[in-house]
Amino acid sequence: MTKKTGGGSATNSGIDYQQRVAACFQIFLYTQFEISQVLNEDFSLTIKSLHFETADAVDDLKLLCDKDHTLYLQVKRSISFSDSPESEFIKTLDQFIEQQSVGGFNNYYVLVTTSDSSRRLTGELRKILTSIRLNDTAFKLNPLNKSEQEVYNKFRAAFISRSLTLTGNRIDDRKFVEFAKRVYIEVMDVEAGMSLERSAKLLLVGRMQNPDLVWSLLIRNSLVYATNRASINRQALTNVLNNYRVRKNHFIDQDEFEAILRDAVILNGEYSCNKEVLILESEEGDKNEIMEIARFSDVCSKQLSFSNNKVKFINDSESLTLIYRGSSAIGLSRFVEQNPGALGIKPLVIFDLPAIERGGQEECIKLYNEYVDQLSKENRNIGNCLHCGKPVGKTENLLIEIDDDDTASAVGACHLACRRPMDRVLGTARLENELSSPYLEDFDFNRWVSLSLKGGIILDGLIPALQGKASIAWSGFPHQSDGDFCVKFQMEDGTKRFAFHRGKIERMTEQEATEHVRRFKVQLEKQKAENDLLGFTTKNRQYGVYSRLLLSIEQDDEFVAINDAEAVRYSQQEAKIHDTGRMYYAPLCYIADKHSGAILNISNMIPIISDPRMMDSLAKSWQRAGIDIEDLTLRILSSDSEVDIFFAQLFADKNTLVLNPLLDQNARLVKGFFISPAQDILQQQEEANEGLWEIDDPAWQKGDLVKIIVPDEDGPKKMFGQLLFDEALNEDDIRVVIFQPMENGKPVYDIELVIPSVLVSCWDGSDNNNSLT
């Protein structure tokens, strides 16, 4: 039996964290959410089963995934990087080494922890491992700072030493690289109220009557499973959660849905592949004709070809316009009954062709059935429309086969409105949606959560705490360039940084980069003369002068000054390491009419939604204000570029954009966030500041770190940040401050709020997370 080297008693918080991690992966298993997005990998990976407290060397949690991948997880709520033989890190490394010695081509070893763990582990070692995975040959050419080089040397030396002790094997560079490429350090902040917990619960919205209750159940069950060294697959987990499902409509998961689709089209155990049933316009155009024809010739070739919604015989040059294409007379009758307008006033006649003979075609049809069956199995999103890509809802939809000269072949669901005349209708498809909200029937929660994990830098964590009305700046279109150059900064510790915009290395032309460097060097010399250097913080990568960054720097972070700058060629491989990979504004939602696609406009106000779960409560306030909210649906803006284009078009038409607008019965905005171009906000702030008067005895001064306590019926809410000006008096002789929120130690530069001083209290900087209390 494998010796366990990482055992021992855990603290209560560590046990709770481990069960929360397990509960999160149970949700990923149940919803078939791709965990590659949590691991920040490009390949697709979904879980098949979870195994708790196994007899493996890495024993906390084992994930058996598709493609024969196995992930071994060791879960530590807080852990420091250390090469001491008695340290938790070395004990975990021992477990990874022993697990690797057992073998397994697709085995990966994951240390799961929180952002409370040491930066040398979650920042520096994690970056080093990512760099090795991206390019193990060029890795040695990438310069490391002193701390990173120390981490790399200790990690490599520890692996070589512990491998020799545990396995008796001497390790060369090749074996070290092979091991390092299989090791992941993943930060999963899944504790109460944190980002990943919110995302996990969001995956349950619509599926479960009470997502919070189910989340608690999964945490509790995780402890039971761990105590009994149990395992669970998706079917068993579905059975556990059946009692908690939304009952208004029966939910059909993907496997059940696929079975239902198959039942709808199977004829004597086969797909209906033998004939084409068509409605087409006659050559003269004076009538519509029904045609039923064998699909295959005597030599097993197709007799008809389809392109541009027209059909022609293979050896014929003339094409006829299609109105409908199907596989059975029943489907054709359903189409005629449900779509009388599609036929117009032209008479419908039956085109007389010889009866279909199946003799001699059995083998041909059997082979084609296997082909169609394979197409259906290759469709990983069986619940989504083949054309628009959105989920099919609880209303009746179609099951189609795409088989034409214009499009890649496929089998799957299709909205009635998305059907093309040349799509071959196999049957009907109804996916009963559990969601009670009519606005979320077609909403793709898996996609939303996937986007949320890598998006919303400017909004993440701030919206729940902000109250009343405030402004959020849209910075306009970013500098767009596919230039081959960028600006690199040489840091005082020997490392390099780059000029960023929205979390990515900013690409420029050579001329732009050269000019950027020239202007920067002027500013750099100015700051040196003032003894207030320019630089970055190492953890959160904030950029600015030392005096300002000093106000927001965390205890385990440090300021590193910039020595010089130069224009260099852009490298996509370096961008993979240095880019944050997160979006700035996206994902967001707008509201549109289900049928016309028209954007909801409330008296020139365009609602923007940051969380789909808010839609019901917001819509109720609009309805009480007399606004028609029938037949609306949420549409996702999935990238910053989509947000930029959408906002720009609306601003050009003089619309007002409001995030999460809550209205009273007189249609007045009582809560929400005005989204405005940054230049407009700057102008408004200048005008607003004119209405503030200096006072001789300000209790609060520019640069003070403060927390804002906002009363609420559910308990007080708090925000942390800094003051931009000394305390002042407003027009009503009320003392106020101008407050800039901070999130994870970083000022949110696009948000500045005027706050009554009575809500302000001192903050010592020990907690830097804006959150609900």
C-alpha positions in Angstrom: 0.0 0.0 0.0 1.3 3.5 -0.8 2.5 5.4 2.1 0.7 8.7 2.8 3.1 11.4 3.6 0.8 14.4 3.7 -1.6 13.2 6.3 -2.3 14.5 9.8 -5.1 16.4 11.5 -6.5 19.5 9.8 -8.0 22.5 11.3 -11.8 23.1 11.2 -11.3 25.8 8.6 -9.2 23.5 6.5 -11.9 20.7 6.7 -14.6 23.2 5.8 -12.6 24.5 2.8 -11.9 21.0 1.6 -15.6 20.1 1.6 -16.4 23.4 -0.2 -13.9 22.5 -2.9 -15.5 19.1 -3.2 -19.0 20.6 -3.3 -17.9 22.9 -6.1 -16.6 20.0 -8.2 -19.9 18.2 -7.5 -21.7 21.1 -9.1 -19.3 20.9 -12.1 -20.0 17.2 -12.4 -23.8 17.7 -12.2 -23.9 20.5 -14.8 -21.1 19.1 -16.9 -19.3 22.4 -16.6 -15.9 22.4 -18.2 -13.3 22.4 -15.4 -10.6 23.4 -17.8 -11.9 26.9 -17.3 -11.1 26.7 -13.6 -7.7 25.2 -14.3 -7.0 28.0 -16.9 -6.2 25.5 -19.6 -7.2 25.6 -23.3 -8.3 22.0 -23.6 -11.9 20.9 -22.9 -12.3 18.7 -19.8 -15.5 17.5 -18.0 -15.8 15.3 -14.9 -17.1 11.7 -15.0 -16.8 10.8 -11.3 -15.4 12.1 -8.0 -13.5 10.0 -5.5 -13.1 11.1 -1.9 -10.2 10.3 0.5 -8.7 7.6 -1.8 -5.9 5.2 -1.1 -3.8 7.0 -3.6 -0.7 9.0 -2.6 -2.6 12.2 -3.4 -5.6 11.3 -1.4 -8.0 14.3 -0.8 -9.9 14.2 -4.1 -9.6 12.3 -7.4 -11.4 13.5 -10.5 -11.9 11.0 -13.3 -12.5 13.0 -16.5 -13.3 12.4 -20.1 -10.5 11.7 -22.5 -9.0 9.4 -19.8 -7.6 12.3 -17.8 -7.2 11.9 -14.1 -6.7 14.8 -11.7 -5.3 14.2 -8.2 -6.2 17.0 -5.9 -4.5 17.9 -2.6 -6.5 20.6 -0.9 -4.8 23.1 1.5 -6.7 26.2 2.7 -3.5 28.1 3.5 0.0 26.9 2.7 3.5 28.5 2.4 6.3 27.8 0.0 9.1 26.2 1.9 11.8 23.6 1.2 11.9 22.5 4.9 11.4 18.7 5.0 8.7 19.1 7.6 6.8 21.8 5.7 3.3 21.2 4.3 4.6 22.1 0.9 7.3 19.4 0.9 4.8 16.8 2.2 2.5 17.7 -0.7 5.4 17.5 -3.1 6.2 14.0 -1.7 2.6 12.9 -2.5 2.9 14.2 -6.0 6.2 12.4 -6.6 4.8 9.1 -5.2 1.7 9.4 -7.3 3.8 10.1 -10.4 5.9 7.0 -9.7 2.7 4.8 -10.0 2.5 5.9 -13.6 -0.3 7.2 -15.9 0.0 9.1 -19.1 -2.8 11.5 -18.5 -2.4 12.1 -14.8 -2.1 15.6 -13.4 -1.4 16.7 -9.8 -3.2 19.8 -8.5 -2.6 21.7 -5.3 -5.8 23.6 -4.6 -5.6 26.5 -2.2 -6.9 30.0 -1.5 -5.5 33.5 -2.1 -4.5 33.5 1.6 -1.6 31.2 0.7 1.9 32.7 0.2 2.5 34.8 -2.9 5.6 32.8 -3.6 3.4 29.8 -4.1 0.3 31.2 -5.7 2.1 33.8 -7.7 5.7 33.0 -8.5 5.7 29.2 -8.5 2.4 29.1 -10.4 3.8 31.5 -13.0 6.9 29.3 -13.4 4.9 26.1 -13.9 2.7 27.9 -16.4 5.8 29.1 -18.3 7.2 25.6 -18.4 3.9 24.2 -19.8 3.8 26.8 -22.5 7.3 26.4 -23.7 9.7 24.1 -21.8 12.6 24.8 -24.1 12.4 28.6 -24.1 11.6 28.7 -20.4 15.2 29.0 -19.3 15.6 32.1 -21.6 12.9 34.0 -19.7 14.6 36.1 -17.0 13.4 35.6 -13.5 13.7 38.1 -10.7 15.7 37.2 -7.6 12.7 35.9 -5.7 11.4 33.9 -8.7 14.9 32.4 -9.3 15.1 31.4 -5.6 11.6 29.7 -5.8 12.6 27.9 -9.0 15.9 26.7 -7.6 14.3 25.4 -4.4 11.5 23.7 -6.2 13.8 21.9 -8.6 16.3 21.0 -5.9 13.5 19.7 -3.7 12.0 17.6 -6.5 15.4 16.0 -7.3 16.2 15.3 -3.6 12.8 14.0 -2.6 12.6 11.8 -5.8 15.9 10.2 -4.9 14.7 9.6 -1.3 11.3 8.2 -2.2 11.9 6.3 -5.4 15.7 5.8 -5.5 15.7 7.4 -9.0 18.2 10.1 -10.0 16.5 12.9 -11.9 17.7 14.8 -14.9 16.3 18.0 -16.5 14.0 16.1 -18.8 12.3 14.2 -16.0 12.0 17.4 -14.0 10.3 19.2 -16.9 7.9 16.3 -17.4 6.9 16.4 -13.8 6.6 20.2 -13.7 4.3 20.2 -16.7 1.8 18.0 -14.8 1.7 20.1 -11.6 -0.9 22.8 -11.1 -1.4 25.3 -8.4 -4.9 26.5 -8.5 -6.5 29.3 -6.4 -10.1 28.4 -5.6 -11.7 31.1 -3.4 -14.8 29.2 -2.6 -15.5 30.2 1.0 -18.6 32.0 2.0 -19.4 35.0 -0.2 -16.4 34.7 -2.4 -16.3 34.7 -6.2 -16.1 31.0 -6.9 -18.9 30.2 -4.5 -21.1 32.7 -6.2 -20.3 31.2 -9.6 -21.0 27.6 -8.3 -24.4 28.6 -7.0 -25.2 30.4 -10.2 -24.9 27.1 -12.1 -27.7 25.8 -9.8 -30.1 28.7 -10.6 -33.1 27.4 -12.5 -32.2 23.8 -11.8 -32.8 23.9 -8.1 -35.6 25.4 -6.0 -33.2 26.7 -3.5 -29.5 26.9 -4.7 -28.3 28.0 -1.2 -29.9 25.0 0.4 -28.4 22.6 -2.2 -25.0 24.2 -1.8 -25.1 23.5 2.0 -26.3 20.0 1.3 -23.4 19.3 -1.1 -20.9 20.6 1.5 -22.4 18.4 4.2 -22.5 15.4 1.8 -18.8 16.0 0.9 -17.9 15.4 4.5 -20.0 12.2 4.6 -18.4 10.9 1.3 -14.9 11.7 2.6 -15.5 9.9 5.9 -16.7 6.8 4.1 -14.0 7.1 1.3 -16.9 7.1 -1.2 -17.2 8.0 -4.9 -20.0 9.4 -6.9 -20.8 9.7 -10.6 -23.2 12.0 -12.4 -26.2 9.6 -12.3 -25.8 9.0 -8.6 -25.5 12.7 -8.0 -28.6 13.4 -10.1 -30.5 10.9 -7.9 -29.4 12.7 -4.8 -30.5 16.1 -6.1 -33.8 15.0 -7.7 -35.8 16.0 -4.6 -34.5 19.6 -4.8 -35.2 20.3 -8.4 -37.6 23.0 -9.6 -41.0 21.3 -10.0 -42.8 23.9 -12.1 -41.5 22.2 -15.3 -39.7 18.9 -15.6 -36.0 19.3 -16.3 -34.4 17.0 -18.9 -30.7 16.8 -18.7 -28.5 16.3 -21.8 -28.4 12.5 -21.6 -32.2 12.2 -21.1 -32.7 14.9 -23.8 -30.6 12.9 -26.3 -32.7 9.8 -25.6 -35.9 11.7 -26.1 -34.7 13.1 -29.4 -33.7 9.6 -30.5 -37.2 8.3 -29.6 -38.8 11.0 -31.7 -37.0 9.9 -34.9 -36.4 6.2 -34.6 -38.4 4.1 -36.9 -38.0 0.3 -36.3 -34.7 1.1 -34.5 -33.4 3.4 -37.2 -33.2 7.1 -38.0 -35.6 7.9 -40.8 -32.9 8.1 -43.5 -34.5 6.5 -46.5 -36.5 9.3 -48.1 -36.8 13.0 -48.7 -40.2 14.6 -48.1 -40.3 18.1 -49.7 -42.5 21.1 -50.3 -41.1 23.2 -53.2 -42.2 25.8 -55.6 -43.1 24.5 -59.1 -41.0 25.5 -62.1 -43.8 27.8 -63.3 -44.1 29.3 -59.8 -47.9 29.1 -59.8 -48.2 26.3 -57.2 -46.5 24.5 -54.4 -45.7 20.9 -54.8 -45.3 18.0 -52.3 -42.6 15.5 -53.4 -41.7 12.3 -51.7 -38.6 10.6 -53.2 -36.1 7.9 -52.3 -33.0 9.5 -50.9 -30.5 7.1 -52.4 -30.1 5.6 -55.8 -29.6 1.9 -56.5 -25.8 2.4 -56.2 -26.2 4.1 -52.8 -25.6 7.7 -53.9 -27.8 10.6 -53.0 -30.3 11.5 -55.7 -30.7 15.2 -54.6 -28.4 18.0 -53.8 -29.2 21.0 -51.7 -27.7 24.5 -51.7 -28.9 28.0 -51.0 -32.3 26.7 -49.9 -32.8 25.1 -53.3 -32.9 21.5 -54.5 -31.9 19.8 -57.8 -31.4 16.3 -59.1 -27.8 15.3 -59.2 -27.7 15.2 -63.0 -30.0 18.2 -63.5 -28.9 21.8 -64.0 -32.2 23.3 -62.9 -32.9 24.1 -59.2 -36.2 24.4 -57.5 -36.9 26.7 -54.5 -37.5 24.8 -51.2 -40.2 25.7 -48.7 -39.8 22.6 -46.4 -37.6 19.5 -46.2 -38.3 16.6 -43.9 -38.1 12.9 -43.4 -41.8 11.9 -42.9 -45.3 12.7 -44.0 -46.2 13.3 -40.3 -43.6 16.1 -40.1 -44.8 17.6 -43.3 -48.4 17.7 -42.1 -47.3 19.3 -38.9 -45.4 22.0 -40.8 -48.4 22.8 -43.1 -50.8 23.0 -40.1 -48.5 25.2 -38.0 -47.2 27.4 -40.9 -50.1 28.3 -43.2 -48.6 31.6 -44.1 -45.5 29.9 -45.5 -47.5 28.5 -48.4 -49.2 31.7 -49.4 -52.3 31.5 -51.6 -50.8 29.1 -54.1 -52.5 25.7 -54.3 -50.7 22.7 -52.8 -50.5 19.7 -55.1 -48.9 16.3 -54.8 -46.1 15.7 -57.4 -46.6 12.1 -58.6 -43.5 10.0 -58.4 -43.0 6.2 -58.2 -43.5 4.6 -54.8 -40.4 4.4 -52.7 -38.8 1.0 -52.8 -36.3 0.0 -50.1 -35.3 -3.3 -51.7 -31.5 -3.4 -52.2 -30.9 -0.3 -50.1 -30.9 -1.9 -46.6 -27.2 -1.9 -46.3 -26.9 1.7 -47.7 -29.5 2.9 -45.2 -27.9 1.0 -42.3 -24.5 2.6 -43.0 -26.1 6.1 -43.3 -27.9 5.5 -40.0 -24.6 4.8 -38.3 -23.2 8.0 -39.8 -26.1 10.1 -38.5 -25.9 8.4 -35.1 -22.2 9.4 -35.0 -23.1 13.0 -35.9 -25.5 13.1 -33.0 -22.9 11.8 -30.6 -20.4 14.4 -31.8 -22.8 17.2 -30.8 -21.6 18.1 -27.3 -24.3 20.8 -27.0 -27.4 18.7 -27.7 -29.6 21.2 -25.9 -28.4 24.2 -28.0 -29.7 25.3 -31.4 -27.4 24.2 -34.2 -27.8 27.6 -35.9 -27.9 30.4 -33.3 -26.1 28.4 -30.6 -28.6 29.4 -27.9 -30.3 26.8 -25.7 -33.7 25.5 -26.9 -36.4 26.4 -24.5 -39.5 24.7 -23.2 -41.5 25.6 -26.3 -41.6 23.1 -29.2 -38.5 23.0 -31.3 -37.1 20.8 -34.1 -34.6 18.0 -34.4 -32.8 18.5 -37.7 -30.1 17.0 -39.8 -27.9 19.5 -41.7 -27.0 17.9 -45.0 -26.3 20.3 -47.8 -23.5 21.7 -49.9 -23.1 24.9 -48.0 -22.7 23.8 -44.4 -20.9 21.2 -42.2 -23.0 18.2 -41.5 -24.6 17.9 -38.1 -27.5 16.6 -36.1 -29.2 18.4 -33.2 -31.9 20.8 -32.0 -33.1 23.9 -33.8 -35.4 26.7 -32.9 -38.5 26.9 -35.2 -37.5 30.4 -36.1 -33.9 29.3 -37.0 -35.0 26.5 -39.4 -33.7 26.9 -43.0 -35.9 25.4 -45.8 -33.1 23.0 -46.7 -32.6 21.7 -43.1 -33.9 18.1 -43.0 -36.5 17.9 -40.2 -36.3 14.6 -38.3 -38.8 15.3 -35.6 -39.7 17.6 -32.7 -37.5 18.4 -29.7 -38.9 19.8 -26.4 -36.5 20.6 -23.6 -38.6 21.3 -20.6 -36.8 24.2 -18.8 -36.9 24.3 -15.0 -36.6 28.0 -14.8 -39.6 29.8 -13.4 -38.4 33.1 -14.9 -39.7 33.7 -18.4 -36.7 35.9 -19.1 -34.2 33.1 -18.5 -35.8 30.2 -20.5 -33.1 30.3 -23.2 -30.4 31.7 -21.0 -27.1 29.8 -21.1 -26.0 29.7 -17.5 -22.9 27.5 -18.2 -21.7 30.0 -20.7 -22.4 32.9 -18.3 -20.4 31.3 -15.5 -17.6 30.4 -17.9 -17.3 34.0 -18.9 -17.7 35.3 -15.3 -14.7 33.3 -14.2 -12.5 35.4 -16.5 -14.3 38.7 -16.7 -15.7 41.7 -15.0 -12.5 43.2 -13.4 -14.1 46.6 -12.9 -17.4 45.4 -11.5 -16.5 42.2 -9.6 -17.3 42.6 -6.0 -18.3 46.2 -6.1 -21.9 46.1 -7.2 -23.3 44.2 -4.2 -21.9 46.8 -1.8 -22.7 50.0 -3.7 -26.0 51.6 -2.9 -28.3 54.2 -4.4 -27.1 55.9 -7.7 -23.5 56.2 -8.9 -21.6 56.4 -12.1 -19.4 53.9 -13.9 -17.1 55.1 -16.6 -16.8 53.5 -20.0 -13.3 54.2 -21.2 -14.3 54.1 -24.9 -12.7 51.9 -27.6 -9.3 50.7 -26.5 -6.3 51.4 -28.7 -6.7 48.9 -31.5 -3.5 47.7 -33.1 -2.0 44.4 -34.2 1.4 46.1 -34.3 4.5 44.1 -33.8 5.9 46.2 -31.0 5.1 46.9 -27.3 6.8 48.7 -24.4 8.9 46.8 -22.0 10.0 48.1 -18.6 13.2 47.1 -16.9 12.6 46.8 -13.2 15.1 47.5 -10.4 15.0 43.8 -9.3 16.1 42.6 -12.8 12.6 41.5 -14.0 10.6 42.9 -16.8 7.1 44.3 -17.1 5.1 45.6 -20.0 2.7 48.5 -20.8 -0.8 47.1 -20.3 -4.3 48.1 -21.2 -7.3 46.2 -19.8 -5.1 43.5 -18.5 -3.2 42.7 -21.7 0.1 43.8 -23.2 -0.7 46.7 -25.4 0.4 46.1 -29.0 1.7 49.1 -31.0 3.4 50.0 -34.2 7.1 50.6 -33.9 6.5 54.4 -34.2 3.9 54.3 -31.4 6.0 52.3 -29.1 9.0 54.6 -29.6 6.9 57.7 -28.9 5.4 56.0 -25.8 8.9 55.3 -24.5 10.1 58.8 -25.2 7.2 60.3 -23.2 7.6 57.8 -20.5 11.3 58.6 -20.0 10.5 62.3 -19.6 8.0 61.3 -16.9 10.4 58.9 -15.3 13.1 61.6 -14.9 10.6 64.0 -13.5 9.5 61.4 -10.8 13.2 60.7 -10.0 13.8 64.4 -9.4 10.8 64.5 -7.1 12.0 61.3 -5.3 8.7 59.7 -6.0 9.5 56.8 -8.3 7.3 55.1 -10.9 6.8 51.4 -10.6 4.5 48.3 -10.2 3.4 46.3 -7.2 4.6 42.7 -7.6 1.3 40.9 -6.6 -1.5 43.0 -8.0 0.5 44.6 -10.8 -0.7 48.1 -10.0 1.1 50.8 -11.8 1.8 54.3 -10.5 4.0 56.5 -8.3 5.2 55.2 -5.0 3.4 57.7 -2.8 0.0 56.7 -4.2 0.6 53.0 -4.4 1.8 53.0 -0.8 -1.8 53.7 0.2 -3.1 50.5 -1.2 -0.3 48.0 -1.1 -1.0 44.7 0.8 1.2 43.2 3.5 2.5 40.4 1.2 3.0 42.8 -1.7 5.8 45.1 -2.5 6.7 48.1 -4.7 9.3 47.6 -7.4 10.6 50.7 -9.2 11.1 51.0 -13.0 14.6 51.7 -14.1 14.2 52.1 -17.8 11.9 51.4 -20.8 12.4 50.3 -24.3 10.3 49.5 -27.4 10.6 45.7 -28.2 8.9 43.2 -30.5 5.6 41.8 -29.2 5.7 38.0 -28.4 2.5 36.0 -28.2 4.3 33.5 -25.9 5.3 36.2 -23.4 1.7 37.6 -23.6 0.4 34.2 -22.5 2.4 34.5 -19.3 2.0 38.2 -18.6 -1.6 38.9 -19.7 -4.2 38.5 -16.9 -6.6 36.7 -19.3 -9.5 38.6 -17.7 -12.0 40.9 -19.4 -12.6 44.4 -18.1 -16.4 45.0 -18.4 -17.8 41.7 -19.8 -19.8 39.7 -19.3 -22.9 41.9 -19.2 -26.5 41.4 -20.4 -29.0 43.6 -22.3 -32.7 42.9 -22.7 -34.3 42.3 -26.0 -37.7 41.3 -27.5 -37.8 37.5 -28.0 -39.2 37.8 -31.5 -37.9 41.1 -33.0 -34.6 41.3 -31.2 -35.4 45.0 -30.4 -33.4 46.3 -27.4 -35.6 47.3 -24.4 -35.8 51.1 -24.1 -37.5 52.6 -21.1 -38.0 56.3 -21.9 -34.6 56.5 -23.5 -33.0 54.5 -20.7 -31.3 51.2 -21.7 -31.1 48.7 -18.9 -27.8 46.7 -18.6 -27.8 43.7 -16.3 -24.7 42.5 -14.4 -26.3 39.4 -12.9 -29.1 37.4 -14.5 -30.5 36.4 -11.1 -31.5 40.1 -10.6 -33.7 40.1 -13.6 -37.0 39.0 -11.9 -36.8 41.5 -9.1 -35.9 44.4 -11.5 -38.6 43.4 -14.0 -41.2 43.5 -11.2 -40.3 47.1 -10.4 -40.6 48.0 -14.1 -43.9 46.3 -14.3 -45.3 48.2 -11.3 -44.1 51.4 -13.0 -46.4 50.5 -16.0 -43.7 49.3 -18.4 -44.6 46.4 -20.8 -42.2 43.5 -20.0 -43.8 40.7 -22.0 -41.8 38.5 -24.3 -38.4 39.7 -23.2 -35.2 37.8 -22.9 -31.6 38.4 -21.7 -28.8 38.5 -24.3 -25.2 38.2 -23.3 -22.4 40.6 -24.2 -19.6 38.0 -24.0 -16.5 40.1 -24.6 -15.1 43.6 -24.0 -15.2 44.2 -27.8 -18.9 43.4 -27.9 -19.5 45.7 -24.9 -17.5 48.5 -26.6 -19.5 48.2 -29.9 -22.8 48.0 -28.1 -22.2 50.9 -25.8 -20.8 53.1 -28.6 -23.9 52.5 -30.8 -26.2 53.4 -27.9 -24.3 56.5 -26.9 -24.2 57.7 -30.5 -28.1 57.5 -30.4 -28.1 59.7 -27.2 -29.4 56.9 -25.0 -28.8 56.7 -21.3 -27.3 53.4 -20.1 -28.1 52.3 -16.5 -26.7 49.2 -14.8 -29.3 47.2 -12.8 -32.0 50.0 -12.7 -34.6 49.7 -10.0 -37.6 51.9 -10.5 -40.3 53.2 -8.2 -44.0 53.2 -9.2 -43.6 56.6 -10.9 -40.8 55.1 -13.1 -38.1 57.1 -11.3 -34.7 55.5 -10.8 -34.1 54.8 -7.1 -31.1 52.5 -7.5 -28.7 51.9 -10.4 -25.4 52.8 -11.9 -25.2 55.3 -14.8 -22.8 54.1 -17.4 -21.2 57.1 -19.1 -18.2 57.8 -21.4 -15.3 58.6 -19.1 -14.9 62.1 -20.6 -18.5 62.9 -19.7 -17.9 61.8 -16.1 -14.8 63.9 -15.8 -16.7 66.9 -16.9 -19.5 66.1 -14.5 -17.1 65.7 -11.7 -15.5 69.1 -12.4 -19.0 70.7 -12.3 -19.9 68.7 -9.1 -16.7 69.7 -7.4 -17.7 73.4 -8.0 -20.6 72.7 -5.6 -18.3 71.7 -2.7 -16.7 74.1 -0.3 -13.5 73.7 1.7 -13.7 73.6 5.5 -11.1 74.7 8.0 -11.3 71.6 10.2 -11.7 68.6 7.9 -12.0 65.3 9.9 -11.0 63.4 6.8 -8.1 64.2 4.5 -7.0 63.3 1.0 -5.3 59.9 1.0 -7.0 58.5 4.1 -7.8 54.8 3.9 -11.4 54.4 5.0 -14.3 52.0 5.1 -17.9 53.1 4.3 -20.7 51.5 6.4 -24.0 51.6 4.6 -27.2 50.7 6.6 -29.3 48.0 5.1 -32.3 46.0 6.3 -30.3 42.8 5.8 -27.5 44.2 7.9 -24.8 46.8 7.2 -22.8 46.7 4.0 -19.2 47.9 3.8 -16.7 49.1 1.2 -13.1 49.9 1.5 -11.1 52.6 -0.3 -9.3 55.9 -0.2 -10.3 59.6 -0.2 -9.4 61.7 -3.2 -9.9 65.1 -1.5 -10.2 66.6 2.0 -13.6 66.5 3.6 -15.8 69.3 2.3 -19.3 70.8 2.6 -22.0 70.3 -0.1 -24.8 72.7 -1.1 -26.9 71.4 1.8 -24.2 72.1 4.4 -23.6 68.4 4.8 -20.1 67.1 5.3 -19.1 64.8 2.5 -16.0 63.0 1.1 -15.1 61.9 -2.4 -14.4 58.2 -2.1 -12.6 55.8 -4.5 -13.3 52.1 -3.9 -10.5 49.6 -3.8 -10.8 45.9 -4.8 -8.1 43.4 -3.9 -5.8 46.3 -3.1 -6.3 48.1 -6.4 -8.1 51.4 -6.7 -11.1 51.2 -9.1 -10.2 54.3 -11.1 -13.5 54.4 -13.0 -15.6 54.9 -9.9 -15.6 58.0 -7.6 -18.5 58.5 -5.1 -19.6 61.5 -3.0 -20.4 60.0 0.4 -21.8 61.6 3.5 -19.0 61.7 6.2 -21.3 60.1 8.8 -20.9 56.8 6.9 -17.1 56.9 7.0 -14.8 55.2 9.5 -11.1 54.4 9.7 -9.6 51.4 8.0 -6.3 50.0 8.9 -5.8 48.2 5.5 -6.1 44.7 7.0 -9.1 43.8 4.9 -9.1 44.8 1.3 -12.1 43.0 0.0 -15.3 45.0 -0.7 -18.0 42.6 0.5 -21.2 42.2 2.3 -21.1 41.8 6.1 
